[in-house]
Amino acid sequence: MTAQVGAVPQAITKPVAVATTQRQRRLPLRRQFILQLVCLFIALTVLFPIMWIVSMAIDPRNISRPDGLTLIPPGASFAAFAQVIQQPTQNPVSFVQLAANSLFIAVIISTASVGVGVLAAYAFSRMAFRGRETLMIGVLAVLMLPAVATLAPLYVMLSKVQIGTFNLRDSLFGVALAVTSGQLPFAIWNMKGYIDTIPRDLEEAAAVDGAGKLQTFWHVILPLSTPVLAVTAFFGFIAGWTEFYFSWQFLDQPQSFTLAMALNGMVGQYGTTPWSQFAAFSILVALPVSVVYMFLQRYIVGGLAIGGVKG
Amino acid sequence: MSVLASAATTPRRSWWRRSRNTRTAYLFLLPALLVMAVITFYPLVFQVWMSFTDYGLKNLNARAPAPPYVGFNNYLRILQNNIVIPNFDFMRVLVFNLWWALSNVVIHVVLGVLIAIILNTPGLWLKRFYRAIYIVPVVIPPIIVATVWRNMFDPTNGAVNFLIDIIFRLPPGGFNLDWLNQPNPIIAAGPFVLPLAYFALLAANVWLGWPLNSVVATGALQSIPNELYEAAEMDGAGAWAKFRAVTLPFLRPAMLPYAIYGFVITFNLFYLSYFMSGGGPFGQTELLVTTAYRLVNEQQLYGVAAAFAVFQFFILLAITLVTNRLAKATAQFDA
């Protein structure tokens, strides 16, 4: 096997369907070399900020700012990570508390937008009913608006909801509601687009067997929509995990602050945080979602391709 | 579920029976419509009312009096650039915002397609390796991208200036251009003002934006049957002719909707402007979204912010209508 690899390198890298139709071509060595250089250069530009942030994060000197480009600083350590996990900002809040707050928002947004949205997406995709056009335009119109467009009214409205000492605006639940306001239309649209591509044959077969709409939805559509459910839930999760503008505007008490708020505190013009700690914190925030994104990537890209073909 | 159960027990009237499909559809829609009515549509309507009042900090309290009605005053204040934010110029912000979105999308699409074509070259080594690396900017949360790039453009300790030191063999700290705060704009023609900070933002957003375009373009490229290229070769077509006759017609229907989507996303891109340049220098890299945020967050002018959001709505509506026409006008290439 190993002896033959050199002879058929293309069959390995190419999708099977393409490989069968495409005749074997060899790239002249000169062109191969030039293209490799180009690709390598692009890879370096892509990786440059990442290398920079990683090298800062493991800088052991705890200096406020780096003084040059070093890939791996001498005596590299994870001290900055330990520091930001304990207390990332001047506020007496640990990383775990911040992460728990962001997680709370993320889970609410994610479950609410998918759970409520998928029912609507199914109706929009598969049913003919009065007012369908109007409602779809309504959803699309909201989709077009940036999240910031509802900041003022939501701030004002949620501030008015005061039960004893609890103010809905000054709570993580209030922030989650505000973000869901913008996330739900996106979720509906995203899932509708996917359900549109599921062939109707299975549903018709289910209908012949006497299944109602709800049974068809539950036993046919839902299982087939798993990829888009995962992707939509994940987008909702990212929206909550990295949420900045609503939490920065709404929340007053440090114990309910979120990750993005702490991050803002570290880079603002008054920021006195050593950059190594900022870098470590950024990595801790980005890593979980980045890793999951990598895994879900092909489904996300698949969704984009469908959108592209349909447009 | 309980909604469905209770609906099944309601007495059936003839209209109910006749519009059975509509009824079922609305049962599915009910949860979403309820949620959106309360936290999306009502706030939007409420916002229109707010925009005609002098809503401020004093009206926030649960028992506060209703704010006074001020007619179109808030709208006029925005158009007359009279909204406390220093250096605010509505026309300049709008022109910059449009140019920001347009310039980014053009560069994203061109780079994305070019790199997709390079990576699609038959026989190129390490394709998978490069594809895995090139996707990295896509998976990093934008707020992290923005804060990291802000530090990279720092005048004395930023990676960009360090890199320039190394390339031009200057001593460390030899080059310390303050990219994000150069007071003199590079281009200034009426409301069209581009400071150096714009180019720094552009660099960060190009880094962020091309990879996804490249992914979409790759999908389109791989859907092209190879027979078409072979046929074109038999007709004696060169590389450029093959690109125009075969590749482009397949790319266009995939890339155009995505470019439109990218335009709207970039038009409303909050993080880079807010975190990298802070809208500076002199508000020249401020976008509509960051201005809207400052009106609420820094100025606490909720009434003015509401009017501003109404302007944003109509601007985005206009953009949507124009881009839809554009998409329809080029739809003939679909076949």
Interface residues (C-beta under 8 A of the other chain):
Chain A: P9 Q10 T13 P15 V18 T21 Q22 R23 R25 R26 L27 Q32 L35 Q36 V38 C39 I42 A43 T45 V46 L47 F48 P49 I50 W52 I53 R65 P66 D67 G68 L69 A112 G115 V116 G117 L119 A120 Y122 A123 F124 M127 A128 F129 R130 G131 R132 L135 G138 V139 A141 V142 M144 L145 P146 V148 A149 T150 L151 A152 P153 L154 Y155 V156 M157 S159 K160 V161 Q162 L177 A178 T180 S181 G182 L184 P185 I188 K213 L214 F217 I238 W241 T242 F244 Y245 W248 Q249 A260 L263 N264 M266 V267 Q269 W275 F278 A279 S282 V285 A286 V289 S290 Y293 M294 Q297 V301 L304 A305 G307 G308 V309 K310 G311
Chain B: L4 S19 N21 T22 T24 A25 Y26 F28 L29 P31 A32 L33 V35 M36 I39 T40 F41 Y42 P43 L44 F46 Q47 M50 Y55 N59 L60 N61 A62 I115 I118 L119 T121 P122 G123 L124 W125 L126 K127 R128 Y130 I133 Y134 I135 V136 P137 V138 V139 I140 P141 P142 I143 I144 V145 T147 V148 W149 R150 N151 M152 D154 T156 N157 A159 F162 L163 I166 P172 G173 W207 P211 L212 V215 V216 G219 A220 Q222 P225 N226 E227 P253 A254 M255 L256 P257 Y258 I260 Y261 V264 N268 F270 Y271 F275 G278 V289 A292 Y293 L295 V296 N297 Y302 A305 A306 A309 Q312 F313 L316 L317 T320 A327
